[in-house]
Amino acid sequence: MANIKSSAKRAQLIEKTTAKNRSARSLMKTNIKKFNAVASEGDFAPAEAAFKTAVKTVDRAATKKLIHKNKAARRKSAMTRKLNEIEKK
């Protein structure tokens, strides 16, 4: 435990931000998994809807620097390729 008042406050703040970041990262992963599940079924309309929400959360995570911008681009690219394959079929 911190002895100095300001460092104790800072520790509380870090706990809050860590919880927010963990939640946002978890939501991003969940939305990507949902997209992959819907994409494996092969139906375009629900896959497109899941794609839009997944891309939004990936972009938001990259903006908040939860993940690197190149990692976000790589994930979006992979999802786009899957969506385009479904659209061709």
C-alpha positions in Angstrom: 0.0 0.0 0.0 1.2 3.5 -0.8 2.4 5.7 2.0 2.0 9.0 0.1 -1.6 10.3 -0.5 -1.0 11.2 -4.2 0.5 7.8 -5.0 -2.5 6.1 -3.3 -4.9 8.2 -5.5 -2.8 7.3 -8.5 -3.0 3.6 -7.7 -6.8 3.9 -7.5 -6.9 5.7 -10.9 -4.7 3.0 -12.4 -7.1 0.3 -11.2 -10.0 2.1 -12.9 -8.3 2.6 -16.2 -7.0 -0.9 -16.2 -10.6 -2.2 -15.7 -11.8 0.0 -18.6 -9.1 -1.1 -20.9 -9.6 -4.8 -20.0 -13.3 -4.4 -20.7 -12.8 -2.6 -24.1 -10.2 -5.3 -25.1 -12.5 -8.1 -24.1 -15.4 -6.5 -26.1 -13.2 -6.3 -29.1 -12.2 -9.9 -28.9 -15.8 -11.0 -28.4 -17.0 -9.1 -31.4 -14.2 -10.6 -33.6 -15.2 -14.1 -32.4 -18.9 -13.4 -33.1 -17.9 -12.3 -36.6 -15.8 -15.4 -37.2 -18.7 -17.6 -35.9 -21.2 -15.9 -38.2 -18.8 -15.9 -41.1 -18.2 -19.7 -40.8 -22.0 -20.2 -41.4 -21.6 -18.6 -44.8 -24.6 -16.2 -44.7 -23.6 -12.7 -46.0 -26.2 -10.4 -44.4 -25.5 -11.3 -40.7 -21.8 -11.6 -41.4 -21.8 -8.0 -42.8 -23.6 -6.7 -39.7 -21.2 -8.5 -37.4 -18.3 -7.2 -39.5 -19.4 -3.6 -39.0 -19.5 -3.9 -35.2 -16.2 -5.8 -35.1 -14.4 -3.2 -37.2 -15.8 -0.4 -35.0 -14.5 -2.0 -31.8 -11.1 -2.7 -33.4 -10.8 0.9 -34.6 -11.8 2.1 -31.1 -9.2 -0.1 -29.5 -6.6 1.2 -31.8 -7.6 4.8 -31.2 -7.3 4.3 -27.4 -4.0 2.6 -28.0 -5.1 -0.7 -26.5 -3.7 -2.4 -29.5 -1.2 -1.2 -32.1 -2.6 0.4 -35.3 -0.9 -2.2 -37.5 -2.4 -5.0 -35.5 -5.8 -3.3 -35.9 -5.2 -3.1 -39.7 -4.2 -6.7 -39.9 -7.3 -7.9 -38.0 -9.6 -5.7 -40.2 -7.9 -7.0 -43.3 -8.4 -10.6 -42.3 -12.1 -10.0 -41.5 -12.5 -8.2 -44.8 -11.0 -11.1 -46.7 -13.4 -13.5 -45.0 -16.4 -11.2 -45.8 -15.4 -10.9 -49.4 -15.1 -14.7 -49.7 -18.7 -15.1 -48.4 -19.9 -12.4 -50.8 -18.4 -14.3 -53.8 -20.3 -17.5 -52.9 
